[in-house]
Amino acid sequence: ADRVPRKLARELAEQADVVVTMGCGDECPYIPGKRYVDWELDDPSGRPPEEVRRIRDEIARRVDALVAEL
């Protein structure tokens, strides 16, 4: 309940080895040499709790898979 998405700042992207975006498109900073992965996910805003949980669980699954890959 206390988690809030935040905009990806260039400073954060510069520190990362892999930048995972979730539909920000051209608004996300691009840093040459970084690996970018875009996860197309439904926007949870305004959705019922069961749909938000499904989206949350999908993000967790993708994070686990990415960590295992790295």
Summary of the structure (lengths in Angstrom):
residues: 70
radius of gyration: 13.3
end to end distance: 29.0
largest distance: 38.8
contacts: 127
relative contact order: 0.16
helix: 43%
strand: 11%
